[in-house]
Amino acid sequence: MKLNVRGKNFTVTEALKNYAEKKLSKIDKYFDVDTEAQVTMSVERDVHKVEVTAAINGLILRAEEATDDMYASIDQVVDKLERQISKYKTRINRKARKSGIKTPAGQSVPDDDWEDDLVIFKTKRFAIKPMHEEEAILQMNLLGHDFYVFANADNNDAINVIYRRKDGKYGLLEPVLKL
């Protein structure tokens, strides 16, 4: 796995970079293809945050952890990535079992029940009207939600999502159809 390690609000030491490479090499064994991962380390008010994003076989893995120690944040983000990969592999193996495809010898198929959590229990339909981003933020706050779906009047009425970030600021999602 090729890592692109960068620091935000501080300089990444060689020791931190080597530690991240060593720990993230643990997830490299799960995939046949060589991949590239972006690792961002930041420090704000004594909170050491690590974000990792990797695109593997069309699957985007992303994890983020923040602690009071950068090494602990790296450990926790790797654990989170391993759990994501395990869930993904379990889902693939289950689909193969249900469709009658046999798994290769030596591979185990865990019997986790996590896929039961993916059932949609409720569907909501609602009318949306074109509005500006500021109005969408006001609507979201009036409703007391952490996100709000709207037709962006500033962007040819494209469907966008405004959301509240952990730091209290706002983010905007602008989906682009990938063909």
NUPAMAR-904849 format. One record per residue (C-alpha): residue number from 1; y, x, z. Coordinates in nm, 2 decimals, m for minus. Layout:
REM NUPAMAR-904849
[NUM,[Y,X,Z]] ...
END
This chain:
REM NUPAMAR-904849
[1,[0.00,0.00,0.00]] [2,[0.34,0.13,m0.10]] [3,[0.60,0.07,0.17]] [4,[0.97,0.05,0.13]] [5,[1.10,0.10,0.48]] [6,[1.47,0.05,0.55]] [7,[1.68,0.02,0.86]] [8,[1.96,m0.23,0.93]] [9,[2.22,m0.12,1.19]] [10,[2.03,0.20,1.26]] [11,[1.86,0.49,1.09]] [12,[1.48,0.47,1.06]] [13,[1.32,0.79,1.21]] [14,[1.03,0.96,1.04]] [15,[0.82,0.88,1.34]] [16,[0.89,0.51,1.31]] [17,[0.83,0.52,0.94]] [18,[0.49,0.70,0.99]] [19,[0.39,0.45,1.26]] [20,[0.47,0.16,1.04]] [21,[0.27,0.31,0.75]] [22,[m0.02,0.38,0.98]] [23,[m0.03,0.03,1.13]] [24,[0.03,m0.16,0.79]] [25,[m0.25,0.04,0.63]] [26,[m0.48,m0.18,0.84]] [27,[m0.40,m0.48,0.61]] [28,[m0.44,m0.28,0.30]] [29,[m0.82,m0.29,0.33]] [30,[m0.82,m0.67,0.27]] [31,[m0.70,m0.63,m0.09]] [32,[m0.83,m0.46,m0.40]] [33,[m0.50,m0.41,m0.58]] [34,[m0.23,m0.17,m0.48]] [35,[0.07,m0.36,m0.35]] [36,[0.43,m0.30,m0.24]] [37,[0.57,m0.42,0.08]] [38,[0.93,m0.43,0.21]] [39,[0.97,m0.34,0.57]] [40,[1.31,m0.40,0.74]] [41,[1.38,m0.27,1.09]] [42,[1.70,m0.38,1.27]] [43,[1.85,m0.35,1.61]] [44,[2.10,m0.61,1.75]] [45,[2.19,m0.62,2.12]] [46,[1.88,m0.43,2.23]] [47,[1.65,m0.66,2.03]] [48,[1.43,m0.46,1.79]] [49,[1.33,m0.67,1.49]] [50,[1.08,m0.59,1.22]] [51,[1.04,m0.80,0.90]] [52,[0.76,m0.74,0.65]] [53,[0.73,m0.91,0.31]] [54,[0.45,m0.83,0.06]] [55,[0.34,m1.00,m0.25]] [56,[m0.04,m0.98,m0.30]] [57,[m0.23,m1.16,m0.57]] [58,[0.04,m1.42,m0.61]] [59,[0.04,m1.48,m0.24]] [60,[0.36,m1.39,m0.05]] [61,[0.30,m1.26,0.30]] [62,[0.59,m1.26,0.54]] [63,[0.61,m1.19,0.91]] [64,[0.89,m1.12,1.15]] [65,[0.88,m1.02,1.52]] [66,[1.15,m0.92,1.77]] [67,[1.09,m0.75,2.10]] [68,[1.28,m0.49,2.32]] [69,[1.07,m0.21,2.17]] [70,[1.05,m0.12,1.79]] [71,[0.68,0.00,1.82]] [72,[0.58,m0.33,1.99]] [73,[0.76,m0.52,1.72]] [74,[0.56,m0.33,1.45]] [75,[0.23,m0.40,1.64]] [76,[0.30,m0.77,1.67]] [77,[0.41,m0.81,1.30]] [78,[0.09,m0.64,1.19]] [79,[m0.11,m0.88,1.41]] [80,[0.07,m1.18,1.26]] [81,[0.00,m1.05,0.91]] [82,[m0.37,m1.01,0.98]] [83,[m0.39,m1.37,1.11]] [84,[m0.22,m1.49,0.79]] [85,[m0.46,m1.30,0.58]] [86,[m0.76,m1.42,0.78]] [87,[m0.65,m1.78,0.73]] [88,[m0.60,m1.72,0.36]] [89,[m0.95,m1.56,0.32]] [90,[m1.11,m1.85,0.52]] [91,[m0.95,m2.10,0.30]] [92,[m1.07,m1.93,m0.02]] [93,[m1.42,m1.90,0.13]] [94,[m1.43,m2.27,0.22]] [95,[m1.32,m2.37,m0.12]] [96,[m1.60,m2.16,m0.27]] [97,[m1.85,m2.31,m0.04]] [98,[m1.75,m2.67,m0.11]] [99,[m1.76,m2.61,m0.49]] [100,[m2.11,m2.46,m0.46]] [101,[m2.01,m2.09,m0.53]] [102,[m2.22,m1.85,m0.32]] [103,[m2.03,m1.58,m0.13]] [104,[m2.15,m1.22,m0.20]] [105,[m2.41,m1.08,0.04]] [106,[m2.26,m0.92,0.35]] [107,[m1.95,m1.14,0.36]] [108,[m1.92,m1.37,0.65]] [109,[m1.75,m1.71,0.62]] [110,[m1.58,m1.80,0.95]] [111,[m1.60,m2.16,1.06]] [112,[m1.23,m2.19,1.18]] [113,[m1.09,m2.54,1.21]] [114,[m0.74,m2.43,1.12]] [115,[m0.75,m2.61,0.79]] [116,[m0.76,m2.94,0.97]] [117,[m0.40,m2.88,1.07]] [118,[m0.30,m2.89,0.70]] [119,[m0.35,m3.27,0.67]] [120,[m0.03,m3.46,0.59]] [121,[0.00,m3.75,0.83]] [122,[0.33,m3.90,0.72]] [123,[0.53,m3.91,0.39]] [124,[0.90,m3.98,0.39]] [125,[1.10,m4.10,0.09]] [126,[1.47,m4.10,0.10]] [127,[1.77,m4.13,m0.14]] [128,[1.98,m3.82,m0.18]] [129,[2.33,m3.81,m0.31]] [130,[2.51,m3.51,m0.46]] [131,[2.72,m3.33,m0.20]] [132,[2.87,m2.99,m0.13]] [133,[2.71,m2.74,0.10]] [134,[2.96,m2.80,0.38]] [135,[2.89,m3.17,0.38]] [136,[2.52,m3.10,0.39]] [137,[2.57,m2.89,0.71]] [138,[2.77,m3.17,0.87]] [139,[2.50,m3.42,0.78]] [140,[2.23,m3.19,0.92]] [141,[2.42,m3.15,1.24]] [142,[2.49,m3.52,1.27]] [143,[2.12,m3.59,1.24]] [144,[2.03,m3.32,1.49]] [145,[1.78,m3.15,1.24]] [146,[1.72,m2.78,1.17]] [147,[1.72,m2.84,0.79]] [148,[1.85,m3.08,0.54]] [149,[1.75,m3.15,0.18]] [150,[2.03,m3.24,m0.06]] [151,[2.14,m3.25,m0.42]] [152,[2.39,m2.96,m0.45]] [153,[2.71,m3.09,m0.62]] [154,[2.82,m2.72,m0.67]] [155,[2.50,m2.64,m0.85]] [156,[2.45,m2.91,m1.12]] [157,[2.29,m3.15,m0.86]] [158,[1.99,m2.91,m0.81]] [159,[1.78,m2.99,m0.50]] [160,[1.86,m2.74,m0.22]] [161,[1.78,m2.70,0.14]] [162,[2.03,m2.60,0.41]] [163,[1.88,m2.48,0.74]] [164,[1.98,m2.34,1.07]] [165,[1.87,m1.98,1.13]] [166,[1.75,m1.84,1.47]] [167,[2.09,m1.66,1.51]] [168,[2.28,m1.99,1.48]] [169,[2.41,m1.93,1.13]] [170,[2.31,m2.13,0.82]] [171,[2.09,m2.05,0.53]] [172,[2.06,m2.21,0.19]] [173,[1.74,m2.23,m0.01]] [174,[1.78,m2.27,m0.39]] [175,[1.44,m2.32,m0.54]] [176,[1.38,m2.19,m0.89]] [177,[1.09,m2.32,m1.10]] [178,[0.86,m2.03,m1.18]] [179,[0.69,m2.07,m1.52]] 
END
